[in-house]
């Protein structure tokens, strides 16, 4: 049964607990269901082919509950993309902090965690790097904001890991931004099938690129090599 088919006509969310769950928790749970539905539909059939009715059907909710959290499909897309970028950043930071000692291992593990997050479930990568592209000025502004956040995070971790070996701040900022941009474009090409490379090889390539940009590269970091190209990827 679709939740919300028998609700008060006022359209207001009840404030009292229901079944031991607070109104706020129920709203958050419904929002999570809509986010999951958005990821599924945007990541498979595509944003431009998805309607609010389809999202509600996927989530098992009525449109009343859609508008409880979102104003439009674009609003939902922005929230899904935001959740993906935040989770990717958190996984990358956790990977760096739990990696074995040594700059090489920490940077490789951090980059690998982000690559794995987007390629382990291709819906994530497709929504973040393909479906969100060119939708609207609003989504583009949001994307730029997250690129800035990742750039700042990379710059901060590089400074911490490299210490005195870190390039000048202005150069480091430019290098970090270039690496995030390159990573985003390579991820898009991987998802489109225009680069013949595995997720692990992509992570290795970006690690080598990172060291080529931000500081001296030790012997056990893979050298930057040009990834192969193909018309399609199986």
GIGI-V33889 format. One record per residue. RES is the residue in one letter. SS is DSSP state (hx for helix, st for strand, lp for the rest). PSI is psi as a letter, one per 40 degrees, with the letter a starting at -180 (none if undefined). OMEGA is omega in whole degrees, 0 to 359 (999 if undefined). Layout:
res->RES ss->SS psi->PSI omega->OMEGA
res->RES ss->SS psi->PSI omega->OMEGA
This chain:
res->X ss->lp psi->h omega->179
res->X ss->lp psi->h omega->181
res->X ss->st psi->h omega->176
res->X ss->lp psi->e omega->180
res->X ss->lp psi->e omega->177
res->X ss->lp psi->g omega->181
res->X ss->lp psi->i omega->180
res->X ss->lp psi->i omega->183
res->X ss->lp psi->e omega->180
res->X ss->lp psi->d omega->180
res->X ss->lp psi->e omega->180
res->X ss->lp psi->i omega->179
res->X ss->lp psi->h omega->178
res->X ss->lp psi->i omega->182
res->X ss->lp psi->d omega->183
res->X ss->lp psi->i omega->178
res->X ss->lp psi->i omega->178
res->X ss->st psi->h omega->182
res->X ss->lp psi->f omega->179
res->X ss->lp psi->e omega->180
res->X ss->st psi->h omega->183
res->X ss->lp psi->i omega->178
res->X ss->hx psi->d omega->180
res->X ss->hx psi->d omega->179
res->X ss->hx psi->d omega->179
res->X ss->hx psi->d omega->177
res->X ss->hx psi->d omega->180
res->X ss->hx psi->d omega->179
res->X ss->hx psi->d omega->178
res->X ss->hx psi->d omega->178
res->X ss->hx psi->d omega->179
res->X ss->hx psi->d omega->178
res->X ss->hx psi->d omega->178
res->X ss->hx psi->d omega->177
res->X ss->hx psi->d omega->179
res->X ss->hx psi->d omega->178
res->X ss->hx psi->d omega->178
res->X ss->hx psi->d omega->178
res->X ss->hx psi->d omega->181
res->X ss->hx psi->d omega->184
res->X ss->hx psi->d omega->179
res->X ss->hx psi->d omega->184
res->X ss->lp psi->e omega->180
res->X ss->lp psi->c omega->183
res->X ss->lp psi->e omega->176
res->X ss->lp psi->i omega->182
res->X ss->hx psi->d omega->186
res->X ss->hx psi->e omega->180
res->X ss->hx psi->e omega->184
res->X ss->lp psi->h omega->178
res->X ss->lp psi->i omega->177
res->X ss->hx psi->d omega->178
res->X ss->hx psi->d omega->179
res->X ss->hx psi->d omega->178
res->X ss->hx psi->d omega->181
res->X ss->hx psi->d omega->179
res->X ss->hx psi->d omega->179
res->X ss->hx psi->d omega->182
res->X ss->hx psi->e omega->183
res->X ss->lp psi->f omega->182
res->X ss->st psi->i omega->175
res->X ss->lp psi->i omega->180
res->X ss->hx psi->d omega->177
res->X ss->hx psi->d omega->181
res->X ss->hx psi->d omega->173
res->X ss->hx psi->d omega->183
res->X ss->hx psi->e omega->173
res->X ss->hx psi->d omega->184
res->X ss->hx psi->d omega->186
res->X ss->lp psi->i omega->180
res->X ss->lp psi->d omega->185
res->X ss->lp psi->i omega->175
res->X ss->hx psi->d omega->178
res->X ss->hx psi->d omega->177
res->X ss->hx psi->d omega->177
res->X ss->hx psi->d omega->178
res->X ss->hx psi->d omega->179
res->X ss->hx psi->d omega->180
res->X ss->hx psi->d omega->178
res->X ss->hx psi->d omega->180
res->X ss->hx psi->d omega->179
res->X ss->hx psi->d omega->181
res->X ss->hx psi->d omega->179
res->X ss->hx psi->d omega->180
res->X ss->hx psi->d omega->181
res->X ss->hx psi->d omega->180
res->X ss->hx psi->d omega->178
res->X ss->hx psi->d omega->179
res->X ss->hx psi->d omega->180
res->X ss->hx psi->d omega->179
res->X ss->hx psi->d omega->178
res->X ss->hx psi->d omega->180
res->X ss->hx psi->d omega->179
res->X ss->hx psi->d omega->180
res->X ss->hx psi->d omega->178
res->X ss->hx psi->d omega->185
res->X ss->hx psi->d omega->181
res->X ss->hx psi->e omega->181
res->X ss->lp psi->i omega->174
res->X ss->lp psi->i omega->180
res->X ss->lp psi->i omega->179
res->X ss->lp psi->h omega->184
res->X ss->hx psi->d omega->183
res->X ss->hx psi->d omega->183
res->X ss->hx psi->d omega->183
res->X ss->hx psi->d omega->181
res->X ss->hx psi->d omega->179
res->X ss->hx psi->d omega->182
res->X ss->hx psi->d omega->178
res->X ss->hx psi->d omega->179
res->X ss->hx psi->d omega->180
res->X ss->hx psi->d omega->180
res->X ss->hx psi->d omega->180
res->X ss->hx psi->d omega->178
res->X ss->hx psi->d omega->180
res->X ss->hx psi->d omega->181
res->X ss->hx psi->d omega->183
res->X ss->hx psi->d omega->181
res->X ss->hx psi->d omega->179
res->X ss->hx psi->d omega->173
res->X ss->lp psi->h omega->188
res->X ss->hx psi->e omega->176
res->X ss->hx psi->d omega->181
res->X ss->hx psi->d omega->181
res->X ss->hx psi->d omega->182
res->X ss->hx psi->d omega->180
res->X ss->hx psi->d omega->185
res->X ss->hx psi->d omega->189
res->X ss->hx psi->e omega->182
res->X ss->hx psi->d omega->185
res->X ss->hx psi->d omega->182
res->X ss->lp psi->e omega->183
res->X ss->lp psi->h omega->173
res->X ss->lp psi->e omega->181
res->X ss->lp psi->d omega->182
res->X ss->lp psi->i omega->176
res->X ss->hx psi->d omega->181
res->X ss->hx psi->d omega->179
res->X ss->hx psi->d omega->179
res->X ss->hx psi->d omega->177
res->X ss->hx psi->d omega->178
res->X ss->hx psi->d omega->179
res->X ss->hx psi->d omega->179
res->X ss->hx psi->d omega->178
res->X ss->hx psi->d omega->180
res->X ss->hx psi->d omega->174
res->X ss->hx psi->d omega->178
res->X ss->hx psi->d omega->179
res->X ss->hx psi->d omega->179
res->X ss->hx psi->d omega->179
res->X ss->hx psi->d omega->179
res->X ss->hx psi->d omega->178
res->X ss->hx psi->d omega->180
res->X ss->hx psi->d omega->179
res->X ss->hx psi->d omega->181
res->X ss->hx psi->d omega->180
res->X ss->hx psi->d omega->178
res->X ss->hx psi->d omega->179
res->X ss->hx psi->d omega->181
res->X ss->hx psi->d omega->185
res->X ss->hx psi->d omega->185
res->X ss->hx psi->e omega->178
res->X ss->hx psi->b omega->183
res->X ss->hx psi->e omega->180
res->X ss->hx psi->e omega->183
res->X ss->lp psi->h omega->176
res->X ss->lp psi->i omega->176
res->X ss->lp psi->i omega->187
res->X ss->hx psi->d omega->182
res->X ss->hx psi->d omega->178
res->X ss->hx psi->d omega->180
res->X ss->hx psi->d omega->179
res->X ss->hx psi->d omega->179
res->X ss->hx psi->d omega->180
res->X ss->hx psi->d omega->180
res->X ss->hx psi->d omega->178
res->X ss->hx psi->d omega->179
res->X ss->hx psi->d omega->181
res->X ss->hx psi->d omega->178
res->X ss->hx psi->d omega->178
res->X ss->hx psi->d omega->179
res->X ss->hx psi->d omega->179
res->X ss->hx psi->d omega->180
res->X ss->hx psi->d omega->181
res->X ss->hx psi->d omega->178
res->X ss->hx psi->d omega->177
res->X ss->hx psi->d omega->178
res->X ss->hx psi->d omega->180
res->X ss->hx psi->d omega->175
res->X ss->hx psi->d omega->182
res->X ss->hx psi->d omega->179
res->X ss->hx psi->e omega->180
res->X ss->lp psi->e omega->182
res->X ss->lp psi->e omega->171
res->X ss->st psi->h omega->180
res->X ss->st psi->g omega->185
res->X ss->lp psi->i omega->178
res->X ss->lp psi->i omega->176
res->X ss->hx psi->d omega->179
res->X ss->hx psi->d omega->178
res->X ss->hx psi->d omega->177
res->X ss->hx psi->d omega->178
res->X ss->hx psi->d omega->178
res->X ss->hx psi->d omega->180
res->X ss->hx psi->d omega->181
res->X ss->hx psi->d omega->176
res->X ss->hx psi->d omega->177
res->X ss->hx psi->d omega->178
res->X ss->hx psi->d omega->179
res->X ss->hx psi->d omega->181
res->X ss->hx psi->d omega->176
res->X ss->hx psi->d omega->182
res->X ss->hx psi->d omega->192
res->X ss->hx psi->e omega->180
res->X ss->lp psi->a omega->182
res->X ss->lp psi->i omega->182
res->X ss->lp psi->h omega->181
res->X ss->lp psi->i omega->190
res->X ss->lp psi->d omega->185
res->X ss->lp psi->e omega->174
res->X ss->lp psi->h omega->184
res->X ss->lp psi->h omega->179
res->X ss->lp psi->i omega->179
res->X ss->lp psi->h omega->179
res->X ss->lp psi->i omega->181
res->X ss->lp psi->h omega->179
res->X ss->lp psi->i omega->179
res->X ss->st psi->i omega->179
res->X ss->st psi->i omega->178
res->X ss->lp psi->i omega->180
res->X ss->lp psi->d omega->181
res->X ss->lp psi->i omega->180
res->X ss->lp psi->h omega->181
res->X ss->lp psi->none omega->999
